[in-house]
Amino acid sequence: MSTTFEVYPTTAYIPRIAELLTLANDKLLSFLRPFDLKISPVIGARIGETFIDRSSSNSFCTQWKTEYAWFFITPDEHGGGTDAYYRIVEEHTLEIWNEYEDAGDRYGEVLKSLSVGHYWTFRRSAGQPAIINLCYGLLAAALAELTGGFIFSDDGAWSGPPIQATEFEARYFKPEISNNYGDASWYTQCLKSLIEDYQGIPYIPKVNLLIEHDWPKDKRVRYAPSGRTIQEGPDENDRLTIIHSEYVNFPYIIINRTLIKAHGKQLLRVLKLLLLKDGLRIGSQPVSMVHETDIKPMLIDRDFYSGLIRY
């Protein structure tokens, strides 16, 4: 599995790779400054067998002739990197963006920008170290800034319409103002790991992260207050049936057992249907809308559980 940032330029300017590295490293230094790292990570690049840093005087540019460019971090304790591609706009690219024509002004602007004739992608494969998870977005932002371009992703690297570099950086890897809870959780995990790797001050998240559980699907439908599973059957004092999300204290549905007599297979089917609908997944919700639910009052408040409680 991998995710990609695409950069669509609005000018024909082709920066040198050293120029891209200079700006990307400036952005990285600025982002990391508040964490007071003892070890300073630096972004470098390799084109074929040639290594390039921000001080390189060679003429290698971002219109590279090799299949891809490789961007990496030094010191190289954890390895990894992002492979970047210079791509020519072809007919299928135009066909894809023509489908976005009525999706909003930004999509229209990207469609117009395709007349420049090229664009770039930065790809992050699964299992990369946290610093790469941060830096491939900063590289995309740096290249977008240098070329007056737009950043876009349709595979999960970023959610939302095409965005310019300054707008992107205002939200990128900022958990408390990220586009959704899933991004906030991912950014927080990466920041904790990154700061530990490079020996910075302890990171205190500005968002209240939910606690995940590892229950399989057939254990995520439980009776309350006993907590017994569908397979175990309800306790005689159980009042509610709870269909849990992937988080301990964030149920999808709470049902009064005395009014709805659905059996285990029916409830498991409801859970599977919920999982198929991205709009109901907690990760897709705004950060401000996601908070833990205190289930205890539900177990003792007769007025609360007198009907179908919650979706």
C-alpha positions in Angstrom: 0.0 0.0 0.0 1.2 3.5 -0.8 0.0 7.1 -0.9 1.0 9.9 -3.2 1.1 13.7 -3.4 0.7 15.1 -6.9 2.0 18.5 -7.8 0.4 20.3 -10.8 2.4 23.4 -11.8 0.8 26.5 -13.2 4.1 27.8 -14.7 6.7 26.2 -17.0 9.5 26.8 -14.5 11.6 23.8 -13.9 13.6 24.2 -10.6 17.0 22.6 -9.9 16.9 19.7 -7.5 19.3 21.7 -5.2 16.8 24.5 -5.2 14.0 22.2 -4.3 16.1 20.7 -1.5 16.9 24.1 -0.1 13.3 25.2 0.2 12.1 21.8 1.5 14.8 21.7 4.2 13.9 25.3 5.2 10.3 24.1 5.6 11.4 21.0 7.6 13.6 23.1 9.9 10.8 25.6 10.5 8.3 22.8 11.2 10.6 21.0 13.7 12.0 24.0 15.5 9.4 24.0 18.3 10.3 20.4 19.2 14.0 21.3 20.0 15.5 18.2 18.4 19.0 17.2 19.4 19.6 15.6 16.0 18.7 17.6 12.9 17.3 15.6 10.0 18.2 16.8 6.5 16.6 15.9 3.2 18.9 14.8 0.4 18.3 13.3 -3.1 19.7 10.7 -5.5 19.3 10.7 -9.3 20.6 7.4 -10.6 24.0 7.1 -8.9 24.4 10.8 -8.3 23.8 12.2 -4.8 22.6 15.8 -4.4 22.2 18.0 -1.4 21.1 21.6 -1.0 24.6 23.0 -1.7 25.2 21.0 -4.9 26.2 23.1 -7.9 25.3 20.5 -10.5 22.6 21.2 -13.1 20.4 18.3 -12.2 16.8 19.6 -12.4 13.4 18.3 -11.5 12.8 17.3 -15.1 15.0 14.2 -14.5 15.6 11.6 -17.2 15.7 8.6 -15.0 12.6 6.7 -14.0 12.4 8.3 -10.6 14.3 10.5 -8.1 14.9 9.2 -4.6 14.6 11.6 -1.7 15.9 10.5 1.7 16.9 11.7 5.2 20.3 11.9 6.8 21.3 10.8 9.3 20.0 7.5 8.0 19.3 5.6 11.2 15.9 4.3 10.0 16.4 4.3 6.2 13.5 4.8 3.9 12.6 7.5 1.5 10.1 8.7 -1.1 10.3 8.0 -4.8 9.3 11.0 -7.0 8.3 10.9 -10.6 8.3 13.6 -13.3 5.3 12.8 -15.5 4.1 14.0 -18.9 0.5 15.0 -19.2 -1.1 12.3 -21.4 -4.6 11.7 -22.8 -5.7 9.6 -19.8 -4.6 12.4 -17.4 -6.8 14.8 -19.2 -9.7 12.3 -19.2 -9.4 11.9 -15.4 -9.3 15.6 -14.7 -12.2 16.3 -17.2 -14.3 14.2 -14.8 -13.5 16.8 -12.1 -14.5 19.7 -14.3 -17.7 20.6 -12.3 -16.3 19.7 -8.9 -15.2 23.3 -8.0 -13.0 26.1 -9.0 -9.8 24.5 -7.8 -10.3 21.4 -9.9 -10.9 23.7 -12.9 -7.7 25.5 -12.2 -5.7 22.3 -12.2 -7.5 21.2 -15.4 -6.3 24.5 -17.0 -2.8 24.0 -15.6 -2.4 20.7 -17.5 -1.6 22.8 -20.5 1.9 23.2 -19.0 2.4 19.6 -20.0 3.9 17.9 -17.0 3.4 17.3 -13.3 5.1 15.4 -10.4 4.2 12.7 -7.9 5.8 11.9 -4.5 5.1 8.4 -3.4 5.3 7.0 0.2 5.2 3.3 0.6 3.8 1.6 3.7 6.2 1.1 6.6 8.2 4.3 6.1 9.7 6.0 9.2 7.8 8.9 10.6 10.2 11.5 9.2 9.5 10.4 5.6 5.7 10.5 6.4 6.2 14.2 7.1 8.8 15.0 4.5 7.2 13.8 1.3 4.4 16.3 1.9 6.9 19.1 2.5 8.7 18.2 -0.7 5.4 18.4 -2.5 4.7 21.8 -0.9 8.2 23.1 -1.8 7.8 22.1 -5.4 4.3 23.5 -5.6 5.6 26.8 -4.2 8.4 27.0 -6.7 6.1 26.3 -9.6 3.0 28.2 -8.5 1.3 24.8 -8.4 -1.4 22.8 -6.6 -1.0 19.8 -4.4 -3.6 17.0 -4.7 -4.1 13.4 -3.6 -6.8 10.9 -4.5 -5.4 8.0 -2.5 -5.4 9.2 1.1 -2.2 11.3 1.4 -4.5 14.3 1.7 -8.2 14.8 1.7 -10.0 17.6 0.0 -9.7 19.6 -3.3 -6.4 20.8 -4.8 -4.6 23.1 -2.5 -1.8 25.7 -2.8 1.4 25.3 -0.7 0.7 28.0 1.9 -2.7 26.7 2.6 -1.5 23.1 2.7 1.3 23.9 5.2 -1.0 25.7 7.5 -2.8 22.4 8.2 -0.3 19.6 7.2 0.8 17.6 10.3 -1.1 19.9 12.6 -3.4 17.4 14.4 -5.6 19.9 16.1 -6.7 21.6 12.8 -6.3 18.6 10.4 -9.0 17.8 7.9 -10.4 14.8 9.9 -9.9 12.7 12.9 -8.1 10.0 11.0 -5.4 12.5 9.9 -5.2 13.9 13.4 -4.5 10.4 14.8 -2.0 9.6 12.1 -0.1 12.9 12.5 0.0 12.5 16.3 1.5 9.0 16.0 4.1 10.1 13.5 5.1 13.2 15.6 5.5 11.1 18.7 7.8 8.7 16.8 9.7 11.4 15.0 10.4 13.3 18.2 11.6 10.2 19.9 13.8 9.2 17.0 15.5 12.6 16.9 15.5 13.3 20.6 13.2 16.2 21.0 11.2 17.5 23.9 8.2 15.2 24.8 5.2 15.7 22.5 1.9 16.5 24.1 -1.0 16.2 21.7 -3.5 19.0 21.4 -6.3 16.6 20.5 -8.0 14.0 22.7 -7.2 10.7 21.0 -9.6 7.8 21.4 -8.3 4.5 22.6 -8.5 1.7 20.0 -9.3 -1.9 20.8 -8.4 -5.1 18.9 -11.8 -6.8 19.2 -12.8 -8.7 16.0 -16.1 -7.9 14.4 -18.0 -10.6 16.3 -16.8 -9.1 19.6 -17.8 -5.6 18.8 -21.5 -6.2 19.4 -21.9 -6.3 23.2 -24.6 -6.2 25.8 -24.5 -3.6 28.5 -23.9 -3.2 31.4 -22.4 -6.7 31.5 -20.1 -6.3 28.5 -20.9 -9.8 27.3 -20.6 -10.6 23.6 -23.3 -11.9 21.2 -21.8 -15.4 21.5 -21.9 -15.3 25.3 -25.5 -14.1 25.3 -27.0 -11.3 27.5 -27.0 -11.2 31.3 -30.4 -11.0 32.8 -29.8 -7.4 33.9 -28.5 -6.2 30.5 -30.6 -3.2 29.2 -28.7 -2.2 26.0 -27.1 -3.7 23.0 -24.1 -1.7 21.8 -22.5 -1.9 18.3 -19.0 -0.6 18.9 -16.8 1.3 16.5 -13.1 0.6 16.4 -12.7 2.7 19.6 -13.5 1.6 23.2 -15.8 4.4 24.2 -17.3 5.4 20.9 -20.3 3.3 19.9 -21.9 3.4 16.5 -25.4 2.5 17.8 -27.0 2.0 21.2 -30.2 0.0 21.3 -32.8 -0.7 23.9 -32.9 -4.5 24.0 -36.6 -4.5 25.2 -37.8 -2.8 22.0 -35.6 -4.4 19.3 -35.2 -8.1 19.2 -32.5 -8.4 16.5 -30.4 -11.5 16.9 -26.6 -11.7 16.7 -26.3 -12.3 12.9 -28.6 -9.3 12.1 -26.5 -7.0 14.4 -23.2 -8.2 12.9 -24.7 -7.5 9.5 -25.5 -3.9 10.6 -21.9 -3.5 11.8 -20.4 -4.7 8.5 -22.7 -2.3 6.6 -21.5 0.5 8.8 -17.9 -0.3 8.1 -18.6 -0.1 4.4 -19.9 3.5 4.6 -17.0 5.9 4.9 -19.3 8.7 6.0 -20.0 6.8 9.3 -16.4 6.0 10.0 -15.0 8.0 12.9 -11.7 8.6 11.0 -13.6 10.7 8.4 -15.3 13.0 10.9 -14.1 16.5 11.8 -11.7 16.5 14.8 -14.0 18.8 16.8 -16.8 16.3 16.5 -15.0 13.3 17.9 -14.8 12.7 21.6 -15.2 9.8 24.0 -18.7 8.8 25.0 -19.4 8.1 28.7 -21.6 5.0 28.5 -22.2 4.8 32.3 -25.1 7.2 32.4 -26.8 5.3 29.7 -26.8 2.2 31.9 -28.6 3.8 34.8 -30.8 6.5 33.2 -34.2 4.9 32.4 -35.3 7.8 30.3 -32.2 7.5 28.2 -32.7 3.9 27.2 -36.4 4.0 26.8 -36.2 3.9 23.0 -33.8 3.5 20.1 -31.0 5.5 21.5 -28.5 6.6 19.0 -27.1 6.3 15.4 
